[in-house]
Amino acid sequence: MSNHEAQVKPGTGSAIDRYYEDYWQAPEDYHDPTAPQRQALWRRHLAALPSDAAVLDVGCGDGGFCAFFKSLGYDVRGIDISRRAVDYARRRHPDISFDVRLIEDEAAEHATTYDCVFSSEVIEHLFDVGGYLQAINRALKPGGLLVLTTPYHGLIKNLTIDLFNYAGHYDPLGQHIRFFDRKSLGRCLTRFGFEPTVWTAYGRPSPLWKSFFVVSRKVREAEE
């Protein structure tokens, strides 16, 4: 997760820091049934990415996707705000580099380093969406790719939510604080130097998709 979510360094005992340590209290129990769908979409839409590409997973959690990237031959690195998640990822995948780190710190130390940044189900948790995208832009090489997933919101799905589960879906005590449709997400990506090239989704049939899967290319440096 980004420090635009926490506004502090990870591991400093902030409320957000503690929140995500609690979230990852039992990382060995974590399971996402949509992971195979995301991996299939990666294979379909990222086939042209060189096998030795440098890939950064921002919000890597238990390291499952880093292991997937490693199996494809990429030079992979994972970062997350949760020390507990990173410790588990290191134990589970000792041949992959993981750090308790913010994307801002990564971008400052390793600017224009990565061919591709993968950030799955992260952006919807963040206070400062712009700062997060700006930092990812800085970490990418010119022409590098951002592969982003986030919960899908479209007209029919939104109306269904409003009719049947508004309070549950928009739970003020829940983790999600941002909700994107294609127009709003595209506007954010464009403003911070990205050109979306792939728009697709997964998790449920259209028009009630669970999440977007969006591939964007860095076409210019991000605005300050």
Stockholm file with secondary structure:
# STOCKHOLM 1.0

chainA/1-224         MSNHEAQVKPGTGSAIDRYYEDYWQAPEDYHDPTAPQRQALWRRHLAALPSDAAVLDVGCGDGGFCAFFKSLGYDVRGIDISRRAVDYARRRHPDISFDVRLIEDEAAEHATTYDCVFSSEVIEHLFDVGGYLQAINRALKPGGLLVLTTPYHGLIKNLTIDLFNYAGHYDPLGQHIRFFDRKSLGRCLTRFGFEPTVWTAYGRPSPLWKSFFVVSRKVREAEE
#=GR chainA/1-224 SS CCHHHHSSCTTSCCHHHHHHHHHTSSGGGCCCTTHHHHHHHHHHHSTTSCTTCEEEEETCTTSHHHHHHHHTTCEEEEEESCHHHHHHHHHHCTTSEEEECCHHHHHHHSTTCEEEEEEESCGGGCSCHHHHHHHHHHHEEEEEEEEEEEEBCCHHHHHHHHHHCHHHHTCTTSSCCCCBCHHHHHHHHHHTTEEEEEEEEESSSTTSCSEEEEEEEECSCCCC
#=GC SS_cons         CCHHHHSSCTTSCCHHHHHHHHHTSSGGGCCCTTHHHHHHHHHHHSTTSCTTCEEEEETCTTSHHHHHHHHTTCEEEEEESCHHHHHHHHHHCTTSEEEECCHHHHHHHSTTCEEEEEEESCGGGCSCHHHHHHHHHHHEEEEEEEEEEEEBCCHHHHHHHHHHCHHHHTCTTSSCCCCBCHHHHHHHHHHTTEEEEEEEEESSSTTSCSEEEEEEEECSCCCC
//
